[in-house]
Amino acid sequence: MKLIQDPDNIVLFSQISLFEISIEQKINKLPSFYASIEDVYKQAVSDGFTFLPIENQHIYQYNNIPLIEDHRDPFDRLLVATAVQEEVTLLSADEKLSFYPGLAKVFW
């Protein structure tokens, strides 16, 4: 994807995603994903991505994200809150993030 490969763009990866992957591995929702969270983290850094830890401001912003009946995923909602707080574009394949128009920019 050109957006990620463009050296002029800073590509962030969130601690939120690492946490979600870890939980999904534990409950066997990712049965064919064998990489450890540590390996995912190290590979992302090696690929030039910038780690974005969860900050209090992200959690504070979470309260400003509307609770939509058809999309109650707390990880996605925290990712939206983080994108709003950081004023960055969220890259996702999850079409449910379209439920938050005008809050965060989402690139599919």
C-alpha positions as CSV (number, residue, x, y, z in Angstrom):
1,M,0.0,0.0,0.0
2,K,1.5,3.3,-1.1
3,L,0.3,5.2,1.9
4,I,2.3,3.0,4.3
5,Q,5.3,2.8,2.0
6,D,5.6,6.6,1.5
7,P,8.7,7.6,3.5
8,D,7.1,11.0,4.1
9,N,4.3,9.4,6.2
10,I,4.8,8.5,9.8
11,V,2.9,5.2,10.3
12,L,1.8,4.6,13.9
13,F,0.8,1.3,15.4
14,S,-1.2,1.3,18.6
15,Q,-0.7,-0.5,21.8
16,I,-4.5,-1.0,21.6
17,S,-4.1,-3.3,18.6
18,L,-1.4,-5.3,20.4
19,F,-3.7,-5.7,23.4
20,E,-6.6,-6.8,21.1
21,I,-4.5,-9.3,19.3
22,S,-3.3,-10.7,22.6
23,I,-6.8,-11.2,23.9
24,E,-8.1,-12.7,20.6
25,Q,-5.2,-15.2,20.7
26,K,-6.0,-16.1,24.2
27,I,-9.6,-16.9,23.4
28,N,-8.7,-18.6,20.2
29,K,-10.2,-16.1,17.8
30,L,-7.0,-16.1,15.8
31,P,-6.2,-19.8,15.6
32,S,-3.8,-19.5,12.6
33,F,-2.0,-16.4,13.9
34,Y,1.1,-17.8,15.7
35,A,3.3,-14.7,16.1
36,S,3.8,-13.6,19.7
37,I,2.8,-10.0,20.6
38,E,6.5,-9.3,21.3
39,D,7.3,-10.5,17.7
40,V,4.5,-8.4,16.2
41,Y,5.9,-5.4,18.1
42,K,9.5,-6.0,17.1
43,Q,8.5,-6.6,13.4
44,A,6.5,-3.3,13.3
45,V,9.4,-1.3,14.7
46,S,11.8,-3.1,12.4
47,D,9.5,-2.1,9.5
48,G,9.8,1.5,10.5
49,F,6.4,1.9,12.2
50,T,6.2,4.2,15.3
51,F,4.7,2.7,18.4
52,L,1.9,4.7,20.0
53,P,1.2,3.8,23.6
54,I,-2.2,4.2,25.2
55,E,-2.2,7.6,26.9
56,N,-4.7,9.1,29.4
57,Q,-5.8,11.6,26.8
58,H,-6.9,8.8,24.6
59,I,-9.0,7.3,27.4
60,Y,-10.5,10.8,28.2
61,Q,-11.4,11.1,24.5
62,Y,-13.1,7.7,24.6
63,N,-16.1,9.3,26.4
64,N,-16.6,11.6,23.5
65,I,-17.1,8.7,21.0
66,P,-20.8,7.9,20.7
67,L,-21.9,4.4,21.7
68,I,-23.6,3.0,18.6
69,E,-25.8,0.0,19.1
70,D,-24.4,-1.9,16.1
71,H,-20.8,-1.3,17.1
72,R,-19.9,-1.7,20.7
73,D,-16.3,-3.0,20.2
74,P,-14.3,-1.2,22.9
75,F,-11.0,-1.6,21.0
76,D,-12.3,0.0,17.8
77,R,-13.9,2.8,19.9
78,L,-10.6,3.4,21.6
79,L,-8.8,3.4,18.3
80,V,-11.3,6.0,17.0
81,A,-10.7,8.1,20.2
82,T,-7.0,7.9,19.8
83,A,-7.2,8.9,16.1
84,V,-9.3,11.9,17.1
85,Q,-7.0,12.9,19.9
86,E,-3.8,12.5,17.8
87,E,-5.4,14.1,14.8
88,V,-4.3,11.2,12.5
89,T,-6.0,9.1,9.9
90,L,-7.0,5.6,11.0
91,L,-6.1,2.8,8.5
92,S,-8.6,-0.1,8.8
93,A,-10.4,-2.7,6.9
94,D,-13.3,-2.6,9.4
95,E,-16.3,-1.1,7.7
96,K,-18.0,-0.5,11.0
97,L,-15.6,2.4,11.6
98,S,-17.8,4.2,9.0
99,F,-20.3,4.6,11.8
100,Y,-18.2,7.5,13.1
101,P,-18.3,10.0,10.3
102,G,-16.9,13.4,11.1
103,L,-15.0,12.2,14.2
104,A,-11.9,10.4,12.8
105,K,-10.6,10.2,9.3
106,V,-10.6,6.6,8.2
107,F,-8.7,5.2,5.2
108,W,-9.9,1.8,3.9
